[in-house]
Each structure stands twice: as C-alpha cells, then as structure tokens.
Amino acid sequence: RTGALWGGRFADGPSPELEALSRSTHFDWRLVPYDLAGSRAHARALYRAGLLDDAQLNGLLDGLEALGDRFAAGSLRPDPGDEDVHGALERLLVEEVGADLGGRIRAGRSRNDQIATLLRAYLRDHARVVAGLVLDLVEALAEQARAHLGATMPGRTHFQHAQPVLLSHHLLAHAWPLLRDVERLRDWDARAAESPYGGGALAGASLGLDPEAVAADLGFDHASPNSIDGTAARDVAAELGFVAAMVGVDVSRIAEEVIVWATKEFGFVRLHDSWSTGSSIMPQKKNPDIAELARGKAGRVVGNLTGLLTTLKALPLAYNRDIQEDKEPLFDSVDTLELVLPAFRGLVATLVFDTERMAELAPQGFALATDVAEWLVREKVPFREAHEVAGACVRRCEELGCELWDLTEDQLAAIDARLVPEGRPSVHAVLTLEGSVSSRDGRGGTAEVRVREQLDEVDAAVGAH
Ligand code: ARG
C-alpha cells in the first residue's frame, strides 16, 4: 500500500469496512490549500533546523506548489485508498518529487497537530466571510430603517399589541444582535489565532523545529503554549459553532416575523417576486421560502453545535479519533450561513412595507394605555393608582366596543375626575400615535430623534468593521 502513512508494523492491510469508516477525504478535501500552506511552513522549519539543504527545500516547495496548481485547476483528486487529506497529499507529493525527498516532509509533525492547525486556519477565513455577510444583512436592515423613518407599527410583547413603535426602531432591534454576532466573530479570532503546528502527536516539537516560526509563517499570532492542549482542544471550534448557531437563531427571529408580516391577516409586507416562490398547485400563492429556509436551517446549525459538543464531552487527552467528527458539523454550519445570509439579505432589502396599514394598527388594542397612566403620573398621581385608572379606561372601552381616544370627556370624568382637570387639557392630549412615540425620547427609545441617533450608530458600527 503505497498511499498509507503507516503500515510498517502491520502484516495485513486494512479491511474495506475499516477503510470506508476511516476515510475522511470526502469532507476534508477542502482543506487542501491549508494543508499545503502548512507543509510549506513545515518544510521551511525543517530547513532552518538543518534537516533539509537548499536544493531539498526548493524541491519540496516546488512540489507543493505544483500540487496547489493542480488543486486550483480542479485536477487534484484523492484515491479511494487515501485515509484523509494529509495522507493523500503526502502520497501526491511523493509522486511529484520522489520518495527520497517527499518522504522527508513528515519528520517532526503529526496529522494531529496538522489538523488542529488547518481547522483553525480554515475557520478563521470563513469567520471573516460570514462576518462580512452578516454586515451586509445589517446594512439592508439599516437601509430599510432609514427609508421608513417616521413610519409606525404595533410594538408587541407576548405577541400582543403593547405600545406603538417606529418601524425603524423595530428593524434596528434586529440589527444590534447581528452586530454583536460580528463582534463575537472578531473576538473569537483572537483565540483562534493560536497555532498547534509543531506539537506533533501530542508531546511537542522535537528535532529543533520552531513552532513559533511556523505559526508566524501561517499567519497565526503565536504557537500553542501546551502541545497536548493544542492537539486535543476543540473549544475554539465549538465556540465558532456557537456563534454560527447564534447567527442562525438571530436570523430565524427576523424570518419568523417576515413570515407573519406577509400573511393576509397582518398584511404588513409584500415580498419581491425575485425573492419569493410560488405553489405547484395553487396559482395565487407567493411563499416566503427564504424566511422559512432560514428559520429551518437555524435548527440545523444548532444541531451541528449540539453534535460537536456531544462528541467532545468526556474525551480524555490528548487526540482521539472521535475528534475527526468536528469537521462535518462546522463545515456545514459555515456553508449553511454562507448560503442563507445572501438570500436573506435580498429578502430584507426588497420588502415592501404597507406603512399605512401598520400605522392604522399601531395604536389599536389599547396600545396607548401606558400613555394614559404616564399622563396621570405627570399630573402627580402615584403610578399604582394611575395604572388602575388607565386599566379602568380600557375596561370601559371594551364594554363600549371602542378605542381609548373614542372616550368622551364625560365618559373619562366618570371613570376618574383627574382625567379631565379643570382649566387644562384632558388626557385626550396624549392619546395620539405620534405623541406616544415621540414621548419615548430617552436613550434607546422609539422617538424619532433617538432612532436617528441609533441609525448613525449602526452605520458607524458597520463602517468600523
Ligand atoms: N483525519 C484526522 C482528523 O481529522 C486526523 C488524523 C489523525 N489520525 C490519527 N490516526 N491520529 O482528525
């Protein structure tokens, strides 16, 4: 068996069943460019340690470059006999430069320190891609918010009408968690910027190899301070799995609202034709499939995190083959987000809001009851009493089948005389949608001045990344 990385001590080759179970090339092949970069850095470390002469170093670097070219051209393929990307590339390197030279590259390294490093390198690149896509979505939300400044909608708690808010305020409420996800991706990178390369199987660098130099060569901040930890730890991988899951969940919360808003009952938004789908049987249908798939795939990325953590649970030190199971869930989470986010951005960017309908519904369901209570507080009524009085107004409205602003001065006076003070405007003065919204003008509030301030902050945060 020419391809195997081991075999000296085995009288028989592996069974086909073992090979099938063991093989990972169908999912780790995407690491080829990272593996080749690792090998280039490792070859230079071997050279600096005096284990390769100039001609040997250049021969290896040329061979590795040739493999890189073949990969880029799409013609580099694993064999069925290759166990993983590392073994396949060593086989291919030997084919490229001969056994005497190619057989030198493995000195002082193990697939354990290789994979721990390559996975980090791959995830660091894709974390940057995902962060960029999340920022694109934040921008789409901010653009919709800016385009609809002044538009109102029902703000909800418990999914019931609560207090009216600006549509822009609501949209930005979805932007902030996404900005925090981008921050999470950025500060995760500081922990991911550690290179286990040179740790060998577990016990550390020998042969005079310098892991710090390899780390710098590969764009990491530093080498692992502990070779056992470096090869065995996957907390950094799990952490990225969490941030990916959080992005999925944050997007799913927007998705759910879009789905609800697009119903006949709500009628808050119309979906753009290019960003919605039809039905094979019902000609009238326009379905929010992007939002549904985003919502559904959030479950998938949460599952990936759960699966990974379950694999890691109670694993003894150091490397165990179980750890090979880290890649599929993480790659899937990254792939999923890279698929969902651009589509979801398009969905959000092209939503057409029915701002008239939203404004009409905004104050309904007695959403101005808090304004009644707070008006009484300004009239120096203790809030506990004010709350009772406003509640009584709501009860009266329910009896009469009307909204708060329909109550006459007499009806209000009958509930509580303080609602209609002598010689001053009655509570009616604050029973308007605009008044309610503009009164919430404290930091973070829904008043337009505050929302404009927020928009500038979101723009600045997007610009800073
Ligand atoms: N393919 C393995 C992984 O992805 C790395 C190889 C380690 N194999 C071994 N027998 N030590 O984790």
Boltz pocket constraint, residues with backbone or C-beta under 6 A from the ligand:
constraints:
  - pocket:
      binder: B
      contacts: [[A, 24], [A, 84], [A, 111], [A, 112], [A, 115], [A, 319], [A, 320], [A, 321], [A, 323], [A, 324], [A, 325]]
      max_distance: 6.0
